Amino acid sequence: MSEHNQHSLDHHDEEGPHSTFSGYMLGFIASVILTAIPFWLVMADVLSSRNATVVVILGFALVQILVHMIYFLHMNFHSEGGWNMLSLIFTIVLLFITLAGSLWVMYHMNANMMPGMMGST
Amino acid sequence: MSHSTALPAAPDSFDFLVREEHHVANGTLLGFWLYLMSDCLIFAALFATYSVLSQSYAGGPTGAELFDLPLVALNTSFLLFSSITYGFAMLQMQQGKLKGTMIWLAITGIFGAAFLGLELFEFYHLIHEGATPQRSAYWSAFFTLVGTHGLHVTFGIIWLITLLVQLRKHGLTVPNRRRLFCLSMFWHFLDVVWIGVFTIVYLMGSMS
């Protein structure tokens, strides 16, 4: 791919991530399986325990997100000199703080604002 | 990578000035990736809000009563198919085939539109059943989260149509390839967000 475009302002942008047919198909088939199993688990009510189902489907979601990141978004440790991965890790840290922090704080706030507790003061 | 030794310089002319500054290639793609990461934080806030309010029905209808999981599964498959067809468009682009790129891009757009149509139908159905955004904190959080994702898909489709017009006018030029890469990231990112939506909102919501 040595196509030189004299009018282009930015020669560096010619090369994006290289993708292959087998990579996309692998990601797609994995995604279909990783989507079908959680839907089946919930719709057919396979596991008796609700908590177990939640943990399992969240696990499937995490694996599927990883599959999409690798096969569709072409994430790796060396694209863009590592800046892609660094910004992703930073975002994941913030995501974790936002989600876990909100749930943790609000759970306790709810517990402390129960009508019963307010009545007892 | 930071030293410029590739230039055949004469031995007596030591060049301490780095003429061509080393910068990250594909600056646009990195910048767009950073935008997606900031978008990710918007969704993180919306997911957190939804999770906190996941039981706040205010005596109104619950998600478990109203969600139609087969419909959501169909919608999920639409989005998944649109991801792989966008992948095929990128493969056609790599081979320099303009027509193939445009055809697969159009198919991607159709899948995206089908997804949106089904989502709007679902919203209409929910509102008809009394689950409006005003009904309870739960439904406010639901419509904000799922609606924001749907809005992203809407803008993705507008972008896709714009790109189709540009491709037809200018062909697979370097700027157009760059735009295709950016939309590719955007589109696949939306599919990643949807994994969180169908797992946390629909599947977990249907169990409680």
Interface residues (C-beta under 8 A of the other chain):
Chain A: E3 N5 S8 L9 D10 H11 H12 D13 E14 E15 G16 P17 H18 S19 T20 F21 Y24 M25 G27 F28 S31 V32 T35 P38 F39 V42 M43 R50 T53 V54 I57 L58 F60 A61 Q64 I65 H68 M69 F72 L73 E80 G81 W83 N84 S87 L88 F90 T91 L94 L95 T98 L99 G101 S102 L103 M106
Chain B: M1 V24 A25 N26 G27 T28 L29 L30 W33 L34 M37 C40 L41 A44 A45 F47 A48 T49 S51 V52 L69 P70 A73 T76 S77 L80 S83 I84 G87 F88 M90 L91 Q94 T173 V174 P175 R177 R178 F181 M185 H188 F189 D191 V192 I195 G196 F198 T199 I200 L203 M204 S206 M207 S208
